[in-house]
Amino acid sequence: MKSLIGWGAKPVDSHVNEKTDQQWSLFRKLMLGLTPGQYLGQALRNPFNWILGIIFAIGLPLIAYRFIFGLSVVTHGSNDYPWGLFLGFGLFAMVPLSASGFMLGTAVEIFGRHDFEPIERLALLNGLLGYLFAVIYLLVDLGQPWRLPYPMVVSFGPAAVLFLVAWHVATYLSVQVAEVSVSFFEWIGWLGGKRFIRRIALGLTVSGIILSTLHQGALGALFNYAPGKVHPLWYSASFQWIHFFCSSIPAGLCMVIAVSTVVKKTMAWRCDDNFKDNLDRCTLGLAKGASLALITYLAIKMIGVAHDNEWGYLATGWGAWFLFEMVVGVILPIILFAYAVRHQAVNLARVGAFVTIFGIVLNRLNTALIAFNWQLYQEVPHIFEVIIAVTIFAIYVVVYRFILYRLPIIFSWKEQPQEALAAQAARPAPIKTSTAPIGAMYRKID
Amino acid sequence: MSGISRRRFLAASLAGCAATTLAGPKKALAAGSFEGYPDGMGVLVDLTRCIGCRSCEAACNKEQNLPAPDRPFDDKSVFDETFHGGKQKRRPDENAYTVVNRYSPDDSDRPLYRKVQCNHCNEPACLSSCFVNAYTKTKEGAVVYNSKVCVGCRNCMVACPFNIPGYSYSSAFDPVVKKCIFCHETRLKKGLPPACVDVCPQEALTFGKRKDLIKIGHQRIQTHPGRYLDHLYGEKELGGTSWMYLSPVAFDEVGFDPNPGNEPIINNVKDFLGTVPMVLAIWPAMFTGFHLLAKKKEHDEHNHDVEKQHDEEGGDQ
């Protein structure tokens, strides 16, 4: 794409083709304003697509294989380790990494931190896709995936934690679809939809916080069903759900830093100046937030150990592994972030973000797989299980990129004159009318 | 602005209240110490009487129409089988709802045999972890499973403290959870003992009302104090189980979790379930409040340009 831009191609960022003064058709919008030949050419020139091609060539048949012959041919799923890599990585790690949606939603919509707006849409999209693919990992793992809606419509088990997870993920997914749909409405040019979502944005954001708190926590509480199976250092009878909820905060924030870093490196042509110029400042802001969340997480992890009096385990091999997770996954990024924020070293903050992500993924894998059944034996995932997990992640990357190329996530959509007028007409929202008298009052007092 | 958010706040509060009300009766069921249905049946397993003949395995296989095993049921060499580097003995799975294992404890001059199957807990972890309510604790004492609604999430297997449920991983289109169902449909409902108890030549298995079995168990301990450990495993463990065990040696020497605690698994998640209506009720007001505070500040800044500039210089905080 970069070279095409060099030759004068201009990626679509408005409804009108500037060269011909004609409206882009939906097909040309999908083609990024290129002709099919140009589009295919740029796709084939990208070496990353070749890597993806190889992954899909191996992985997609394996996924089909799993659905024809059952889980036993592709996983080591056993009666002792019912949950393998699909859930350990796909669900338990992808969900905290997608906490970005509600974090940035809260910062911008609730706390009014409009300085984070350039990165808000990316965070919302990251949240939506992470959840969506967590569900896709789940579908691959479920014995009877076609029964996924059963807890919603057929048979209810409301006293089960998983019931909460199912309902909250489902409702939160629809909340996130609504939040991200603003960009989609801009892209297809339906302003009514966009205005409607803006009107209910506060409600959406607040429900996003509620649903996230509950199901990020609920994922942790799932392990409360297995008190004897998870190693005591990764299990905390009273605080398991708080540990999971709290660690999802740095996970979500760092995922936004990581994704925006990759985006800036690999698709700079697609980012607009607003995004590029503000990214460093936003990154440091997010790093600051993440480091505070990590410090809190470190504190409550230590409280967890102290509360159940598990200090003795720290001297064992499991203790060493636990300390590794804490030192590398939590303390190291805290130091990196502290240094980065103090010295405005943005790239160091980015390193810290990747380290944090590693730490959170390690924590979830430890809880769900490695330290699970610690008294029995160690489960090693099947190679096909690893390949399928990588393949689904590759699909996630492709969908992510597909959307970032097209929808105004990291660039802003140029409104047509009449749309701008319509938007202006719609703008005197209740906010201004209701607060104007207050402002006037203040002025009088002054 | 304030009107809209108040309406939203009310709506959210109502939703919270509705959720609390809905969650009410279910929580009452989970609360307290449920000791099983008064006429619930059970089985008392006396490890001192078992000779490892495996006829219970054969009877179960026949009663439940399970596939024929690789090795016949009179083949004693299966007792030498170990898995995962010798760390594990045989366990129930999709083809066997019960298995007998052999142990050679230090304090016993002869090997001991222990039959493993679903213990049919009073407050089953599988039941309370199932999000489609596929499990039922019947009034006869059995924990039965409804394959028609099972989604195949296998949370019940994670939750079971005895590692009992097996899963038909090799089935692509109709995988189900497989475990002992106490011969509920074919026998227990009619007041008959399960097939394994019926066939036992040693009377190692005693079928009866759970409350009577507890008395019998303690009587045996009292009559033969040297023969048994003074502990009826399953009387109190994890809220009590329908199947209970008498052993001459410490229970961890015959493959039991020595100290699973007396709390049913559901007690571990009750605290979390209790926070759910609280979050639903508190968060909307709290965050809408935060929002209003943040808005107020902005307008102040708007009116005091100097302050705003100052804030910008301070960077994000």
Interface residues (C-beta under 8 A of the other chain):
Chain A: R66 F67 I68 F69 G70 L71 S72 V73 T75 G77 S78 N79 D80 P82 W83 T106 E109 I110 F111 G112 R113 D115 L142 G143 Q144 P145 R147 L148 Y150 P151 V154 S155 F156 G157 P158 A159 A160 V161 L162 F163 L164 V165 A166 L202 G203 T205 V206 S207 I209 I210 T213 L214 G217 A218 A221 L222 N224 Y225 A226 P227 G228 K229 A237 S238 Q240 W241 R281 L284 G285 K288 L376 Y377 P430 I431 S434 T435 I438 G439 Y442 R443 D446
Chain B: M1 S2 G3 I4 S5 R8 A12 L22 A23 K26 K27 L29 A30 H84 G85 K87 Q88 R91 P92 D93 A125 S128 S129 C130 F131 V132 N133 A134 V149 C150 V151 G152 C153 R154 N155 M157 V158 A159 P161 N163 P165 G166 Y167 Y169 S170 S171 A172 D174 P175 V176 D257 P260 G261 I265 I266 N268 V269 D271 F272 L273 T275 V276 V279 L280 W283 P284 F287 T288 F290 H291 A294 K295 K297 E298 H299 D300 H302 N303 D316
